[in-house]
Amino acid sequence: MTISEFLLIWVVISAEIATCRVLPALILRGRPLSYRITEALGYIPPAAFAALIANDLYSTQASAMGLWANVMPLIASMAVLLVAKKTRSMIWCCIAGVASYIVLGLI
């Protein structure tokens, strides 16, 4: 692939990405959204975060390293869930997750 072909592909893809992201914002600018749409859009951040977490909890690379490598993130996530239920604080959840993962890594 030559540089000119690469640049052509890059420009076309960049234009489409910009169109897909910017065009809806320009069309909906200044208009109030319905309650159902606002509620549906509110589910996007938790769903994206859950997908990231699930990807870390169920890693195929960890299964090649043995059973403990699969169980350790699950135990650390249980500690985070307990801290989240008790404190409802993101910083304490992060601290609990990192601390429990370090402690479990030392075992």
ZAMARKOL-152478 format. One record per residue (C-alpha): residue in one letter; x, y, z. Coordinates in steps of 0.25 Angstrom, whole numbers. Layout:
ZAMARKOL-152478
{rec "a" {X Y Z}} ...
END
This chain:
ZAMARKOL-152478
{rec "m" {0 0 0}} {rec "t" {6 13 -4}} {rec "i" {5 26 4}} {rec "s" {-5 32 -5}} {rec "e" {-14 20 -3}} {rec "f" {-13 20 12}} {rec "l" {-16 35 12}} {rec "l" {-28 34 4}} {rec "i" {-33 23 13}} {rec "w" {-30 31 25}} {rec "v" {-37 43 20}} {rec "v" {-49 35 16}} {rec "i" {-50 28 29}} {rec "s" {-48 41 37}} {rec "a" {-59 48 30}} {rec "e" {-69 37 32}} {rec "i" {-65 36 47}} {rec "a" {-66 51 48}} {rec "t" {-80 50 41}} {rec "c" {-85 39 50}} {rec "r" {-81 47 62}} {rec "v" {-83 61 59}} {rec "l" {-96 61 50}} {rec "p" {-105 55 61}} {rec "a" {-100 66 70}} {rec "l" {-103 77 60}} {rec "i" {-117 72 57}} {rec "l" {-121 70 71}} {rec "r" {-114 83 76}} {rec "g" {-124 92 84}} {rec "r" {-135 81 84}} {rec "p" {-140 75 96}} {rec "l" {-140 60 96}} {rec "s" {-151 51 101}} {rec "y" {-151 44 114}} {rec "r" {-149 30 108}} {rec "i" {-137 34 99}} {rec "t" {-131 41 111}} {rec "e" {-133 29 119}} {rec "a" {-127 20 108}} {rec "l" {-115 28 106}} {rec "g" {-113 28 121}} {rec "y" {-110 13 120}} {rec "i" {-98 14 111}} {rec "p" {-87 18 121}} {rec "p" {-91 6 131}} {rec "a" {-92 -3 119}} {rec "a" {-78 1 113}} {rec "f" {-72 0 127}} {rec "a" {-78 -14 129}} {rec "a" {-72 -18 116}} {rec "l" {-58 -14 120}} {rec "i" {-59 -21 133}} {rec "a" {-65 -34 127}} {rec "n" {-53 -33 118}} {rec "d" {-43 -33 129}} {rec "l" {-50 -43 138}} {rec "y" {-52 -54 127}} {rec "s" {-38 -53 120}} {rec "t" {-34 -65 111}} {rec "q" {-20 -62 114}} {rec "a" {-22 -64 129}} {rec "s" {-28 -78 126}} {rec "a" {-15 -82 120}} {rec "m" {-8 -78 133}} {rec "g" {-16 -87 142}} {rec "l" {-28 -87 151}} {rec "w" {-23 -77 161}} {rec "a" {-21 -66 150}} {rec "n" {-36 -68 147}} {rec "v" {-41 -67 161}} {rec "m" {-32 -56 166}} {rec "p" {-40 -45 158}} {rec "l" {-53 -50 162}} {rec "i" {-50 -50 177}} {rec "a" {-44 -36 176}} {rec "s" {-57 -32 169}} {rec "m" {-65 -37 180}} {rec "a" {-57 -29 190}} {rec "v" {-60 -17 181}} {rec "l" {-75 -20 181}} {rec "l" {-75 -21 196}} {rec "v" {-68 -7 197}} {rec "a" {-77 -1 187}} {rec "k" {-89 -5 194}} {rec "k" {-84 0 207}} {rec "t" {-78 13 203}} {rec "r" {-83 17 189}} {rec "s" {-70 23 187}} {rec "m" {-62 21 174}} {rec "i" {-49 24 180}} {rec "w" {-51 14 191}} {rec "c" {-55 4 181}} {rec "c" {-42 6 173}} {rec "i" {-34 5 186}} {rec "a" {-41 -7 190}} {rec "g" {-39 -14 176}} {rec "v" {-25 -10 175}} {rec "a" {-21 -14 189}} {rec "s" {-29 -28 188}} {rec "y" {-22 -31 175}} {rec "i" {-9 -28 181}} {rec "v" {-11 -37 193}} {rec "l" {-17 -48 185}} {rec "g" {-5 -47 176}} {rec "l" {4 -49 188}} {rec "i" {-3 -62 192}} 
END
